[in-house]
Amino acid sequence: MNTTIPTVIFWAGLFLVVYAYLGYGLVLYLLVQVKRVFARPVIPVPDYCPDVTFIVCAFNEEECMAQKITNSLALDYPPERIRFFFVTDGSNDRTADIVRNYSFPESVNREWFHEPERRGKIGAFQRVMPFVQSPVVISTDANTLVNREAVRNIVRHFSDPAIGAVAGEKRILSGKKAGAGSAGEGIYWKYESMLKKWDAELWSVIGAAGELFAFRTDLYEHVPPDTLVEDFYLTMRIARKGYRVQYEPDACAVETSSASVAEEMKRKVRIAAGGLQAVVRLAPLLNIFRYGVLSFQYVSHRVLRWTLAPLFLPVLLIVNVILAGQGAFFYRVFLAGQLLFYAAALAGYLLERKELKVKAFFVPYYFCLMNYAMYAGFFRLVRGRQSVLWERAKRA
């Protein structure tokens, strides 16, 4: 049997998968080291304090809404320069009542917005944007808590006119007894945070997470109402205009991990569907001759993970079986390694169902979970079954 085609597919697939998940991090690190030698970093003005609108969109968050308000009011920022928008559209629990009845100090400049109709987070967010009068908008989720210095640390970057948006750091709070899903989520976001830090240093963060991000008001563009990952899409549109998206690790949004693997899957599938939707809508960013470094980062950090890398995982296993059957020692060893990895993932799944915690299986299990979500998200997207009114995942 001619093994040329399976061999080419194997090595191409192996390169793609390794590069998408690990190789890009190494390449990015090396490029940043080179840049540090030749480029002088731009130091933001520490006392830069523009007017800010702090927007919190909440849907049925009665369990944490009061805590979120208290956390927001404790931010270390001049009270005359920050205005709070609390948006509770569609909530049919006590969320709206909590905001309406909260004992706000007289000095707090705030607005409460509520409509009974639910149109998703993007619908609620865009409904209140016309009321924004400040040059900077900061958005955060209701189920996260931010550190006191978050606003100061974010807005100082806007002293540089080249910065169009700033991404805060997402941190997952999980206990020592966390299961595979929650522990894997925490490990994933630590790795993502490191990549975002290097991305920003090289050129730009590739999309911000909705838990905490900011942008210049005059760069805001209306987002299609069916957009599934509006935070990513919005900030990438700003980057497409030539502005950089900066990263601020000292502005963090902390949230607890998902209550279970099933709850985490809800998030992963809808994010996967949204990521694939974004790849289509941001197709011009694939033109590296026009967008240069931004295209390189976008394809390497996001597009490959959302498209070719998950696609090649089963292909890599199949062609490895074919090549191992030809008797080559390397392919037999590699096949054994693949089978061992997937066996560890299966063991992680089975142990999770029995509520047994074995950390050695967390990473392979979560890795497989993420890539399965890409397939599920794809089919949900093409069938038109993923709505912006997605079900909120329960948190631990």
N, C-alpha and C positions, 0 to 999 in steps of 0.2 A: 504493500500500500504506500502511495506517495504521501509522505508526511510533511511536505513543504507548506501546504496551506494551513494545516493544524498548528505547525510550528510558528508560522508568522502570526496567526491569530493568538496563540498562547503568549508569545513575547510582547505583542502589541497590547493585549489585554492586561498582562502583568504590569507592564510599564504604566498603563493608564490608571489602574487601581492603586498601585503603590504611590504614584505621583499625586493623585487626587487626595489621598488621605494622609500621606506622610511626606512624600517628596517635595510637595510645594512648600511645606513648612521649612524644610532644610534649605531649599533654593531661596526662599524669602529671607531667611536668617542671613545667608551669605550676602545677598544683595544689600541688606541693611548695613552689614558690617562695612562693605565697600563704600556705601553712601556716607557713612559716618566719617570716613577718611577725607572725602572730597567736599562734602556739603556742610555748611554751618547751620545748625538748627535755629528755627524761629522761636524765640522765647515770648510767650504771650504776656500781656500786661496784667499783673496780678490784681490790681485794684480797678479793673475795668468793670463797670456796673451799669449796663444799659437797662432800660425798662424791659420787663419780662412778663409774659403771660404763661402761667403754669396750668396746664389742662389735665384734668383727671376724668376719663370716661369710665363709667361704671355701669354694669348690667347685673342686677341681682347680687350685689356684694354686701348684703346686710351684715354678714359675719365680720367683715373687716373694714367697713366704710368709716366708722367713727375713728378707728385707729389710723386709717389713711389720712383723714382730715387733721388729726392731731399731729401726725408725722409731718404733714405738709406745712402746717403753721409753725413748726419748730425749725424750719429752714433758716440758716444763717445768711440772710440777705436783707438789705434795707427795705422795710415794709412799704415805703412810699414808691418803691420801684418794682414791686411784684404784685400781680393781680391773679387771683385764683379763679379758674373756671371749673365748676363741678357739674358734669353732665350725666344725667341718670336716665336717658331716653330708653323707653321700653321696659324699665324695671317694674315688676309687679309684686315685689316683696317690700321690705321696709327700707330699702336703700334711699329712696327719695325722701321719705319721712326723716331719716337720720340727718340728711344734709339740711333739710328745711328747718329742723328743730335744734340743730347744733348751736351751742352758745359761742358764737364767734366774737372775739374782741372787737371793739368799735374801730380800732385802727386797721383792721384787716380789710383789704379791698378785694371783694369776692363777688362772683355771680353764680347763680344756680340756674341750670337749664334742664327742663324736663318736658318731654312729649310722650304720650302713652304709646305711640307707635314705635316699634322696634325696627331699625334699619341697619343694625350692625354698628360696630365701632367706627368704621369709616364714615357711615352716614351721620352718626352723632358728632364726630369730630369736624366734619366739613360743614355741618349746620352752624357751628359756633365760630368758625374761622372768620366770617365777615365782621364779627364783633371785636376781633383782636386789633388793638391800637399800638401795641409795642413792636419794636424792631426784631425781637427774638421770641420764639415760642418754644416751650418745653412740654413734652408729652410724657405721661407716665401712666402705668396701669394701676387700678385700684387695689389689686391684691399684692402689691409690692411696697416695700418700705425703702426710702432713700436716706442716705447719710446727710447730716446737717449741712455739710459744706458742698453738697452736690451742685447747687445752682451757681455758686461762685466759681467752682472749678470748671463748670461747663462754659459759662458765658465769657470767661477770660480769653478763650480761644477766638472769639469773634472780634477781638481787637486786631486780628489779622484779616484783611479784606479777602484773602484767598480762601478762607474757610467758610463754607456754606452751610454745614451741618456738623453736629457733634454727637457721637454715640457714647452713652454711658456704659458701664460694665454691668452685666447681668451675673448675679451670684445665686447659686442654689444652696439652700439651707437643708442639709440632711444629717440625721443623727448617726451615731456609730452603728446602729442596728438597721440602717437603711437597706432596702432590698436592691435587687439587681437593676431595676428600672430607675429608681431615684439615685443610686450611687453612680450608675452609668451616665445619667443626665448631668450630675455634678462634674464628673471627669470630662465629659464632652465640652461643657461650657468653660472649664479651665483651659482646655486646649484651644477653644475658639477665642477666648480672651487674649491668649498669647499671640495667635495669628492676627487678630485685629490690631493689637499694639504694633506689630511689625508692619502690617498693611499700611497703617496710618503713617508710620515713619518712612516707608518707601514712597507712598504717594497718598492713598486714600483708603479708608475703611470701605469694605464692600457691603454696604447696606447696614442700617442700624436695627437693633432689636426694639420692639415697641415698649418694652418695660421702662426704658428711659432714653430719650433722645431729644435733640433740639435742632432748630433750623432758623434761618433768617426768614422773617415773614414775607419780605418782598420777593423771595425765591419760590414761594409756595405756588404750586399749580394744582388745579382741581384733579383729583384722582377718580378714575372711572368707578362708579358705585359698586360694581361687582368685584373689585380688587380684593384678593384674599389675604395678601401680606402687604398691607398699605404702608407700613413703616419702611420695609425694604424698598418697595417701589418708589415711594416718595423721595427717599434719600438718594437713591440711584439716579433719579431724574435730575436732582440737584448736581450730582457728580457729573452727569452727562453734559451739563452746561459749562463745565470747566472748573467748577469749584471743588474743593477737597472736603471730604468727610473726615473729621478728626476723631480721635479716640481719647477718652478721659477715664482712666481706671480708678481715679479718686472721686468719681461720681458714680456710685453704685446703687443698683436696685436689687434688693434681696427678696427672694420669694422661696417658699417651701417647695419641695419636690412634689411631683404628682403623687396622688394617694395610692396609685397602683399602676401596674404595667398597662392595664386596659385604659386607664385614664391618660397615661402618657401616650398611648397609641392614638388617642383622639387628637392630641396636639400634633403628633408627628405626621399623621395622614393629611390633616388640613394644611399644615405648613408645606408638606411635599406638593400638594395640589397647587398651593399658592406659588411655590418656587417655580414649578413648571409653567404656570401661567405667566409669571414674571419674565422667564426666559424668552417666551414668545413676544411679549410686549416690549421687551428691552432688546430686541434683536439687533438694532443698530449698534449696540455696544460690543457686538462680536467683531466689528471691523477694527482690527488692531492698527491698520494704517491711518485711521482717523483718530482713534482714542488712545493709541499707544499703551503706556503702562497701565492705565485703567482697564483696558480690554484684557491685558495679560492677567491682571489680578482677578478680574471678574470671571474669566473662563477658568482659571486655575483654582480659585477658592470656592466658586459656587456652581458654575455651569457643569463642570465635570462631575461633581458630586450629585447633581440633580438629574443627570442624563446618562452619560456613557459609563461612568464607574459602576452604578448599580446594574446596568445592562450587561456589563462584561463579567460580573461575578459568577453567574451560573454558566456562562459560556466558557470561562476560564476553567471551571471544574470539569466540564464535559470534554474539552479538548485535552485536558490533562489526563483524563482517563484513557483517551485514544492514544496519546503519546506514551503513557506508561505501559500500555499494552504492547508497544513495540520493543520493550525490553530495556530502554535507556534508564540508567541508574538514577540520574538527576531527576527525571520526571516521576519516577516511582517514589523517591524521597519527598518531592514536593507534593505529590498527591497525598502521601501519608500525612504531611503537615496540614494540608487543606482539610482532610477528613477529621483530623484531630481537633482543628479549630471549630469546625461545625458541630462536632460531637460535644465540645465544651459549651457551645451556644445552646445546644439541645439540653444538656445537663443543667445549664443555668435556667432554662425555661421550666423544666420539670421540678427543680428545687424551689423555684419561685412559687410555683403552684402549691407546693407543700409548706411554703413560708419558711424554708430553710435558707440561710444566708451563707454562701461560699463565695468570697470575693474574687477568687481566681476565675470564676465564670462570668463576672459582671461585664467585662469589656467585650468578649466575643458575643455574648447574648445581646447587649445593647447595640453593637455594630450591626448584627443581623436584623434587629428590630428596626433600626433606622432605614436600612435598605429595603426591607419589606414594605415599610411605610411609603417609599418612593413608588413602588408598583401599585399599591393600594390608592395612593394619591393620584397617580396617572389615570387609572380606570375611573376613579370618582370624578376627575376633571372632565374627561372626554364624554362621560355620560351625563354631565351637567348636574351631578348630584351634590356638589360641594357648594353650599350657600355661604354668603357672608354672615348669615345668622347662625354660625356654628355653635354647637353645644360646648359650654365652658367645661374644661377639665377640672375635676375636683383635686384640691391640693391636700397634702398630708397635714 
